[in-house]
Amino acid sequence: MLADIAAQFRAHPVATLLELASVVVCIGLFLGTLLLLSSGAPTGRGGPWLALIGVGAVFVVFWTALVPIYERLVYA
């Protein structure tokens, strides 16, 4: 499995890095959500919750808007 990832990285370094970073972000969002849920409901401004939501929103916008625009510009 690690050899497959290394081969894919040599063939397509940017795409592989983006995919691996996406997996790390998803795991981080999941663990962050579990951690924040275990600490209870947000009180006051809810800074950690806002940060988690912000990271998730940026992640979604990146994959649904910026990546398709980039692909259209590069592969058009």
For each residue, the residues with C-beta under 8 A, 3 or more apart:
1: 4 5
2: 5 6
3: 6 7
4: 1 7 8
5: 1 2 8 9 16 20
6: 2 3 9 10
7: 3 4 10 11
8: 4 5 11 12 16
9: 5 6 12 13 16 17
10: 6 7 13
11: 7 8
12: 8 9 15 16
13: 9 10 16 17
14: 17 18
15: 12 18 19
16: 5 8 9 12 13 19 20
17: 9 13 14 20 21
18: 14 15 21 22 67
19: 15 16 22 23
20: 5 16 17 23 24
21: 17 18 24 25
22: 18 19 25 26 59 63
23: 19 20 26 27
24: 20 21 27 28
25: 21 22 28 29 55 59
26: 22 23 29 30 59
27: 23 24 30 31
28: 24 25 31 32 55
29: 25 26 32 33 52 55 56 59
30: 26 27 33 34
31: 27 28 34 35
32: 28 29 35 36 48 52 55
33: 29 30 36 37 52
34: 30 31 37 38
35: 31 32 38 39
36: 32 33 39 42 48 49 52
37: 33 34
38: 34 35
39: 35 36
40: 43
41:
42: 36 45 46 48 49
43: 40 46
44: 47
45: 42 50
46: 42 43 49 50
47: 44 50 51
48: 32 36 42 51 52
49: 36 42 46 52 53
50: 45 46 47 53 54
51: 47 48 54 55
52: 29 32 33 36 48 49 55 56
53: 49 50 56 57
54: 50 51 57 58
55: 25 28 29 32 51 52 58 59
56: 29 52 53 59 60
57: 53 54 60 61
58: 54 55 61 62
59: 22 25 26 29 55 56 62 63
60: 56 57 63 64
61: 57 58 64 65 66
62: 58 59 65 66 67
63: 22 59 60 66 67
64: 60 61 67 68
65: 61 62 68 69
66: 61 62 63 69 70
67: 18 62 63 64 70 71
68: 64 65 71 72
69: 65 66 72 73
70: 66 67 73 74
71: 67 68 74 75
72: 68 69 75 76
73: 69 70 76
74: 70 71
75: 71 72
76: 72 73
